[in-house]
Amino acid sequence: MLTAPFNFVPLNDRVFFPEWAELVSHDIPFKESCSGEIEVTITAKSPIFVRDHDNPECFCQYDGTYYIPGSSVKGEIRSIFEILTFSKMGLDSFDDNTYAVRDLHNKKLYMSQMNPEDICCGWLKKKEDGYVIEDCGKPGRISHSEIDRMFGIDFSTKFKSGNFKNNDQKMKTAYHKYELLDRKELSGHFRYSHKDVNRSVYVYNPQGSLKGTIVLTGQSSARKEPENAKASGKHYEFIFFSSENIEEIVVEKDLMEKFKFAYFDGRETEPKESKDWGYWKQKLEAGEKVPVFFQKQGSKIKHFGLSYLYKLPYSYSIKDGVPAIHFDKRHDMTEVVFGYVDEQDALKGRVQFSHFKCVSPNGELPLKIVTLGTPRASYYPIYIRQKSRDNYVTYMDDNFEIAGRKRYPVHKGSKPENPKDTGNENVLTKFKPLKEGAVFKGKIRFHNLRPEELGALFSSLTFHGTSGCYHSLGLAKPLGYGKVEMKLRSSFDQESYMKRFEFAIGKQISNWHSSPSITELLTMASEQNNRGNSTLKYTLEDFAKCKNSNDFLKLYSKLDGIEPVHLKSLLNEEEHLSLEELRKEFEQAKKDRKILEEAWHRTKCSDTIDSYNVFIEKYPNSSEAEIARKRIEKITKDREEAKQKERIEEAESKLNKIIKLDSKLKKQALEDFIERYADTPIVERAKKELEAFNSTDKQKSFDIDDLSSALAKCDDLSYGFNIIKKYLSNKGGRPDDIDRKHIRKFYEENVQKLTNKKKRARESKKYKNWIDKAVIDKYI
């Protein structure tokens, strides 16, 4: 029979999203803003313990005075607030890990996926950009007795019945076997010996054709070899064969993380990091290769582990079992009241909790030494919602649901459980609790809450006015410690504000007060006659037996001896009738909103001015309509910019063609261009070209009387040579000595200038040749 000191509040499949969520501010008050404080008296109804940071075995204290930190009280109230307000169970509420399973007795879950034909072996090694596995193919087997023969030692007897201790965890590790071989050289040559069922067995042979390395793995139990019965228990180790062409397969990052999590990488609390992984991890980080077994999917690694039948990662993580609505980006009631931090925004909480000072200690109990072990979330009979004993649902199954929000039901009376000593020092917890009857006082301050939010806070503190319900604080709640009663003192009328909250949430959530999650919360917060399968304790060694019998943890209210506690609505019949009408309006608004969102999605996909105009015409007052108007403006602007860019490119292309025209057509073309493309920035360049053309044309027309002054104004070889020719033609003959001096000076300066700049090299050579022949040779 499966029992546990905890149970689960089923997750709400709907979430209450306050319509004022985006209006919350610390600076701008609501119209009905509520600010003030609530005095809270906490009385321990069972021994209580809250750990001190500096002295872990002692109750939290400062200068000799006991107190409960405000964060502890806040955590308890917030967890109840989340349930009552139908808030989200976000990623910060649980570790989104992918667990692994190794259940040799479960054919469907495990053994069906660990077919020997699919299991390969290889060497895991670290590279700069990640990890790879060297594929060694199928492993061979070598017997313990052959290892004895190979090294001349007595290795095999260490694992036989009588010598091997099944309860010694160290003896079960591969690390222990490597210690026994004392760093012997495990690489060598081997030859095939025989077939044992589906295993190929090899023996050591220095002349053998197969080269490989012996790999040792853990020993789960002793090897039994009775005289008149079949032997049982492991007596083979593995051989990883080597070859010249070993393929390296990349290990994807998320797969490596799943592997590490399966072996409790870096974990210092129970269950601690695997001894074998700790041994191999050091070698891996030091650059050595680590033996692993794996399966492939196509050309990729599907999963891998440290043993032949290794821990198999589940198909899904915890997050996959949480309803999608819990990951909605909208803010729920808990976020807007207690604050949040996300990728886009952050909001400080509007509720603060003081420390709760002990005003009546009532004495301290002697040191308690207890075991607080609990099954991990991988234990699917408890942590996954099960519907039938005929067929377990696991993390391998599509559409599985997690059990819900974990809570510890309060124990009846004031005497905590006294669990058996497991003998395992690693799981013992020591503490000195205060006696029942200890009284603590503190305050809850709130700022700018809406009446509905203040009502939700009162509901969380009083379980919506339900009598006989207790809160739980501190350590050892599974054993019955930390049951407390809270009494409030405030100037605000609690019931009227709780009614405001109930009315607000009732507009969205039908039958809120009778929902399963609230019934389970109140039932676990009340004293019950626990017996049979509702007994609030567990024996860890019984979990495997329960799994094999297909037993699972049922809802707390459905267990033996449990009387469900239902929340009593504070609203009258007339208010419930009005809520029905409001819910209909709300549901219709949801439908209309869904239609609008679908229309908006289609509009965005189309992304045209016409489609946006149609949307605006149909939904003119929606927030999306304003986005559509801005989108139209941007599309229009982008089109104009694209059109202008195209016109500039066209103008630039035409101007480049005009520049290449001869002088007879060039002037008119430039003038026409300037007139046609006056709206482009290219026109400035055209104006400069026209100005240069007019200047050159004018200079070509005048009579050159002074060669020196004409050349001094010219820094263009082509224009300068025309001046020289014009000048010499006007003189009708050879230049005089002064003219030769000016020509040579002009030639040397301009040719050298072209050469230095490394521009127009062909022109430079052309004019240099021309001036050498036509001017220097002929005239100079």
N, C-alpha and C positions, 0 to 999 in steps of 0.2 A: 504493500500500500504506500503510495507516494504522499508524503506530507512535507510541509515547508512552513517556516515562521514568517513567510512573506506571501503576498499575492499581488494581483495586478488590477488596476483600474482600466477597463477597456478604453482604447483610444476613441475619441469622438470622430465620427466620419464627416462632421460639419464643423466649421470654425466661425465664431462670432467676430465680425470685423466692424468695429464702431465707425459710424459714419463721420464722426468728428476727429478721426485719427490724424488727419493731415492738418488739423487746426490747433494742435496742442502746442502751448508755448509757456515758458517760465516767466515771460515778461508781459504778455497780453492776457488779462484775465477773461475767463468765460463769463457769460452773462450771469449764470448762477454759480459762480466760482465758490468752492469750499476750501478753506484753509484753517488749520488748527492742529490739535494734538489729541491723542487717545492715551490715557494712562492704563497700563496693562499690569495686572498682578498674575504671576505664574506660580502655581502651587504644584509641587511634585507629588503625584499619586502613587509613584513607585520610586525606588532608588534611582538616582540620576547621575550621569557622569558626562562632563564636557571637558575634553582634554586640554591641559595647559601647554602652551607652546614650549616653554623652557623645561617643564617637568612633566613628561608624557604620562607618568603614572598618577599624577595629581589632578584634582579638579582645577579648572581655569580660575586664576586668582590674581589680584593685584594688591600688593602691600598687605597681605593677610586677609583680604576680603574676597570671598567667592563671587563670581559673576558669570552670566551667560552672554557671550558676545552677541551684538546685534545681528551679525551676519548669520548666526545659527538660527535665530528666531525668524529672520527675514527669509531664509531658505525654506523653512517649514511653511510659512504663510504663503510664500510665492508658489510653492508646489500645489497647495490647495486652491489658490487663486487660479492657476492654469486650468485645473479640472473644472471648477465651478463656472468659469467664464468661457468654456469651450475654446481655449486658446490652442495654439500650435505646439506640437512637440518638435522643436527645431533641432538642427544638427548639434547644437551645444548641449542638448539634453542626453546624448548618448555617444558612445564611441562607434563610429561607422567602420567597423572592421569586418573583414571577410575571414570567418573562422575556418578551421580545418577539422577533418574527422578521420579517425582510424579505428574502425569497428569491424574486426575480423568475423564477427558473428552475424553481421547484417549484410546479406547477399545483395539485396536491392540497393541499399544506400552506398555500400563501399566495395564489396568484393566483385560486383558486376563491372565496376569501372577499373579494377586493378588486374586485368587479364595479363598473365605472364608473357604472352606473345607481344604485348605492347610496351613492356617495360625495358628501357635501355639503361646503359650506365655511361658515365663520363666524368670529366674533371671540370669542376667549377673554378674559374679564376677571374681575378679582378684586372680590369684595364682602365686606362685613363678616363674613358667615356662610359664606363659601366661594367657589366659582367658578361662573360660568355661561358658556354659549356663545350668542352671538347668531346665530341661524340665517339665513344668506343664501341658502340653496337651492343650486342647481347652479352651479359656477364657470364662467366663460367663459375663452377663451384669447386671448392676444395674442402675436404673433410678435416675436422679437428685432429683426427689421428694422423692424417698425412702431414699436417703442420708439425706434429710431434716428430715424425720421421724426418722431415725436412731440416729441422733445427736441433734435433736430438734433445728435446725437452719434454716435460709432462704438462702439456697445455690442455688436452682434452678432458682430463679428470676434474679440472677446476670447475667445469660446468655440468657435471653429472650430479644426479640426486644424492644427497648426503653431504656434498661439499658446497654446492651452490645454495645460497640463501635467497629465497624468492622475495623476502621483504627488505632486502638490502638494495637500495636504489642505485648505489654506486656500482655494485657487481653487475647490474643490468646494462651498464653503459658500454659503448664501444671504446670509450676512453680507458676503461679498466682493462680491456683486452690489450690495448696498445701498451699499457703499463706493464702487463705480464710479459710481453715480447721484448720489452726493454730496448726499444729502438733498433731491433734487428732489421737487416736489409730484406724488405718484402718483395722486391722485384727480382725476377728470374725467368727461367725457361720452363715450359710446361708441355705435357702431351695429353691428348684425350685418353680417358680411361674407360668410362661406361656411361650409361644412361640410368638415372634414378628417377622414375616417374617421368616428369617433363623437364628434368634438370640434367644438363651435361656436366659430368664430373671429370676433373682433371687431376693429374699427379705431377709432382715436381720432377723434372728431368733436365739436367744441365745441357743435354744434347737435344732437347725438345725444340721443335720448330716454332712454337708459339711463345712469344715474349709477352709478359704481363706483370701486373702488380697485385698482390693479395690485399684485399680491402676487408676490414673487420667491421661488423655492425653489432648492435646491441643484442643482449640475451634476455628475452622476456621471462623465461622460466627454466628450470633445471631439465637436463637431458635424462630421461628415464629409459632404462634398458632392462626390463624384467626378463627373467629366464623363459617363462612360458607365455609371454604376451608380446604384442607388437610394441616396438620402441616408439617413443614420442619425445618431442622437444628438439630444439635446433642443434645441429651438429655440423653444419656446413658454413663456410665463409665464402667470399666472392673473389673472382679474379677479373681485373679490368685489363683486357688485351690491348696492346699498342700496335700501331701500323704507321707506315710512312705518310699516308694521306688522310690524316684525321681532320674532319670538318669541324669548324668552330661555329656554334649557333648562338646568336645574341639572346640574352635573357632580358626581356622587357622590364622596365622599371617597376611597374605595378605588380608584376609576378614576383620580383625579388622582395618587394615589401610584404606580399602575402606569405612568402616562404619564411621571412624573418619573424612575422607575427605568429606563425604556426609553432615556432620554436622559442617563443617568449623572449625575443631578442632584447637584451638590456634590462629585463624585468628583475627587480630586486625583492618584490613581495611575492607571496605564493599565488599561483604557481610561478616559481622563479625560472630564469633562463635555463634552457636545456643544457645539461652538463656536456653532452656531445657537441652541441652547437657552440658552446663557449670554447671548447677545445679546438674545433676547426676554425672558428672565427679568427682566432689569433693568427693561425697559419695563413688564412686567406688575406688578412690585412698586411701580413708580412711578405706577400707576393707569392706564396706557395699555392699549389692546386689542392682542391678539396674534392673527395669522391662523392658523387651524388647519383641518384637514380631518377629517371624522368620518363615522361611520355611525350610524344610529338603529335602535333596537329598540322598536317601538311609539312611545311618546312620550318615551323616554329615550335618552341617549347610550350607544351600545354600546361604542365605543372611538374614539380620535382621535389625531392626530399632527401634525407640522409640515410634512409633505410630502403630495403627492397619493397616492402609494403609500407610506404611512407604516409605521412599525414596528407590527406587529400583536401585541397581547398574547396569550400562549397561554391556553388554557382552564383550565389547572391550574398550581398552584405546585409547588415541590419537595416540600413536605409531603405532597401527594396521592400521591406515589410511594413513601411509606414505609409499611410494614405497620402496621395499626392497633394491634397489640400493643405497638408501641414508644411509644405514648402512654398506656399503662395507668398509672393513678395509683399502683399499688403500687410499692414501692422495689426496685430490682434490686441485685445484688451490688456493682456499682461505686458506687452511691449510698451504700450503708450503710458501705462501707469508706473512700471518699474524701470523703464528705460531700455535702450537697445543700442547696439553698434552694428552697422552693416557696411557693405562696400560703398554705398552711396551717401549714407547719412548716419547721424548719431543723435540720440536724445537722452538727456539725463533724467533719471527717475524723479518722480514728484512725491515719493514716499521714503522717509528715512527712519531707521530703527536705532534707538539708543542701546547701549549695553544695559543688561538687566542685573542690577545689583542684588545680591542675596541679603535680605533683611532679617531672615530667620533661618539659619543653617540647619538646625535640628540634628547636628552631629554628622560624623563621617564614619562609614563602614570600614571594616578591615580590607586589606588588599584582596582583590578578586583576580583569579587566574582562570580564564575561560578560553574556549575555542570559538571563533567567529567565522569559520569557513563557510563558504557558499558556492553552489555550482556556478560555473561561468555561463555567459549568455549563449554559449554553443550547445548547452543542454536543452535541446528542442522540446522534450516533453513538458518543460516548464515555461520556457521563454517564447515559444511559438504557440499561437492560439490553435488548440487541437479540437476537433469536432467529433472524432470517433476513435475508439480503441482498435478498430479494424485496420486503420491505415494512418500511420504517423505522417504528419506534414513536417518537412525539414527545410533547411536553407537551400536544398537542391531543387525544391518545387517552385513552379511559377505561381505567382499570386498568393504567396504565403503572407500571413499577418503576424506581427509581433504581438505578444500577449497584452502589452499596454504599459502603463506607468507603474513602476514597482513601488509598493508601499508595505509597511510592516503593521499588521493588525495589532491593536492594543491587547495586552493580556488582562484577564480578569483578576482582580485583587491587586495586592501590592508586592507580592513575593515573586521575584524573578526566577527563571529556570536555572538549574544548576547542572550544566551539561557534563557528560562523561569526559574524562581525560583521554585524548587520542594517543598520547605518548609521543606526539610529534611536536618538539619544541618550536619548530618554525611557524606553527599556526597559533601559538598561544598569545593571548593579549592580557596584559596586567593593568589594573586600574583601581583607584580608591573612590568609590562613588559616595555621594551624600545620601543620607537616609531620606525615605519618603517623608513628606511634610515640609521640606525646605521651601521657602517662599522667596520669590524674586520680583523686583519691581523695575519697570522701565517705561519708556514712552515711544509712541509712534507719531511722528510729525508728518503732516501732508500739506501740500501747497498747490493751489489752483486745480483742485480736482472737480470734475463735474459731479453732480449728485449721483449719477449712475455708477461712477467709478468709486465714490466713497461707499456706496451701498455694496459694491462687490468686495471692498476691503472688509467691511463689517461682516459680510457673509463668510469670508474666509476665516475670520477670527472666531466666529460663533457657529460655523457649519450651517449658515443661514437660519440661525435661531433654533437649531435642533438640540434638544437637551440630551444629556448622557453621552456626548461625544468628547473625545480627548485628542489632544495633539501629542506628537512624539518628538522628543528632542534628544540630541547627544548620542553617545556610543551605546552599543549592545542592545539596540531595539529588538533584535531577533529573540533575545532572552527575556524581554519584558521590562527592561530599564527605560527610563525617560518618558513615561506616561505622565502628562501634565494637563492641568486644567487652567484655562485662561479666563480671567474676569476683567471686564472693561469698565472704564469710567470716562464719560465724554459728555459734552454739552449738546451733542447732536442726537436727534431721535433716530436710533439705530433702525427700528422697524420701517419707518417711512422711507429711509434711504435704501434699505434692502428691497423694498417694494419697487422703487424707481429702477433699481438694477434688474430685478426680475422682469419688469415690464419691458425694459430696453432689450434684454436678450431674448425675451419671448417673441418679439416682433420678427426675429430671424430664425429662432430655433423652436420648433413645435415640440410640445410635451417636454420642455426642458427639465422641469422639476421631477419627472418620473423616468428620466433617461438612465440606462444601465450604469453609466460611468458615475453618476452622482449617487445612485443606490449603493454601488460597491464602495465608494469613498466613505459614506456614512456608516455602512455596515462594518468596515474595518476599523473605524474610529470609535466604535462602541464595544462594551464588554460583552462577550459571548460565552456560551457553555461549550467550549471547544472539546471535541471528542472524536474518535475515529479518524477519518481523513482530514478533519479540520484541526487536529492537534498541531500546535504552533512549535514544532521542532522537527529536525531532520537528522538522519544518520547518513553521512556522506557515502559510506560503503553500500548503502541500499540503492543508490541511484542506478547502478548498472542492472540490478535485478528488476527494478521498476521499468527500465527501458525495454528489457527483454520480454516483459509481460504486457507491454503496450499501455502501461498506466500513464496518466498525465494529470497535471494540476488543473482542477476545475475552478470556475469562478467562486470566490469566497462565499457569496450568498447561497451557493448551491451545495455547500459542504455539510457534513453531518453536524447537527446541533446548532446550526447558524440561523438566527432569525433576522431576515433582511430589514434594514432600517430605511424607510422612505422619507424623502424630503417633503415637508408640508408646505404647500404654496401659500404665500402671504396675500395673494390677490383674491378678490371676491369673484363671484360668478359673472357679474356685469363686466368686470375688467378682463376676464378671460374671453368673453364674447367679443369685446372690442379688439382683443389681441388677434382673434381669428380673422377679423376683417383686415387688420393691419398686416397680418402675415400674407393674406391673399394679395394685397397691394404690393407687398415686398416681393413675393414670388413673381408677380406680373412684371414688376420693375426689373427683376433678375432676367426674365425672359426677354424683355425689351432691350436690356443691356447686352445680352448675348447676341441678339439680332444686330444691334448697333456695332458690336465688336467684330462680328463677321463681315458686315458691310465695310467697316473701316479697314479690315485686313485685305479685302478685295480691292479697295481703293488704293491702298498703299502698294499693292502688287502691280496695279495698273500704272500708278504714278504719272498721270497726265493731268493737264489743266482741266479738261472736260470732266474726268472722273471726280476730281476734287470739287468742282462746281456742283455736280450732281449731289455729292454727299452733303455739302453745305446747305443746299436747298432743302434736303430731306431732314437733316439734323442741325439746324442753324444755331441752337443754343448749347450744343454739346462741347466739351473740352476739346474733342478731336476736331471740331469745326474750326476752332482757332488755329490748331496745328495745320489744318488744310489750307487756311488762308495764307499762312506764312510760307507754306510749301509752294503755293501758286506764285507768290512774290519771288521766291528763289528760282523757280523754274523759268519765270519771265526774265529775270535778271541774267540767269545763265545763258538763255537763248540770245539775249541782246549782246552779251559779252562774246559769245561764240560767233555771232554775225559780224561784230566789229572786228574780231580777230581775223575772220575770213577775208573781210574787206581790206584790212591792213596787209595781209599776205598777198592779196591780188594786186594792191597798189605797189607793193615792193617789187613784185615780179615785173610789172609793166614799166616801172621806173628803170629797172636794170636793163630792160630792152631798149628804152629810149636813149639811155646813156651811150649805147653802142651805135646809134644812128650817126650818119655823116652830118656835117654842119648845115647842109641845106634844109634838112627836115627836123633837126634837133630842136631848134628854137620854138617852132610852132608846136611841136609835140609836148615840150615842157610846159608851155603856156596852157595848152589844153588839159594836161594832167593836173596842174595846180588848180584849175577851175573845177575839175570833176571830183578830185579827191581832197577838197579843202577841209573835210571833216576828219581826216586821218593825220597822225603825227608824221607820216612819211612826206607830207607836203613841204615840211621845213627843209628836208634834204633836197627836194626838187627845186625849191627857191634858190638854194645855194648853188645848185648845178646851173640854173639859168643865169644867176649873177656872175658866176665864173665864165660861162659861155659868152655873155655880153662883154665882159671885161677883156677876154682874149680877142674877141672879134674886133673890139675897138682898138686894142693895141696893134693888131695886125694891119690896121688901116692907116696908121700915122706914119710919117716919114721919119726915118731914124737919122738924126744928125749927130747925136752923142752916143757912141757905142758903149762907153763906160757906164753912163747913167742908166741906159736901157738894160744892160746885163745885170746891173746891181739890183734892179727891181725884179729880176726873174730868177726863180729857183727851180725851174722846170727845164730839163734838157731839150725836150722837143720844141718848146716855145723859144728857148734860148737859141737853138740852131736856126730857127726861122728868122730870128732877129739878125743873126750874123749874116745869113744869106741875103736877107733884104738890104742890110747895110752895105755889104760888099757889092751887091748888084747896083745900088744907088751910086756908089763911087765909081762903078764901071771898071773895076780892075783890082789889082792887088792891094792889100792893106799896107799901111805904113808901119813903122816900128812900134809906135804907141798902140795901134790897133792889134798888132800881133801879141803884145804884152797882155792886153785885156782879154783877148780870145783864149790865150794859153791859161791865164788865171781862172777864167770861167770853166774851162775844160777840166783842169786839175781839181778844182773844188767840187764840182758836181759829180764827176765820175767817181772820185774818192768817197763822196757822200753815199752814193748808191752802193758801193762796195762794202762800206762799213755797216750799213743797215741790212745788207744781204737781201735786198729787195730788187725786184725787177732786174734780175741778173742778166737776162737775155737782152733787155733794152740797154743796159749798161754796156754790154759787149758790142751791141749794134752801133750805139753812138760813139763808142770809143774808136771802133774801126772806121766809122764815117769821118770823125774829126781828124783821125790820123791821116787818112787818105785825102779827104776833100779840103781840109783846112791846113793842117800842118804841112803835108807834102806839097800841096798846091800853092797855098798862100804864105805859109810861114817859112 
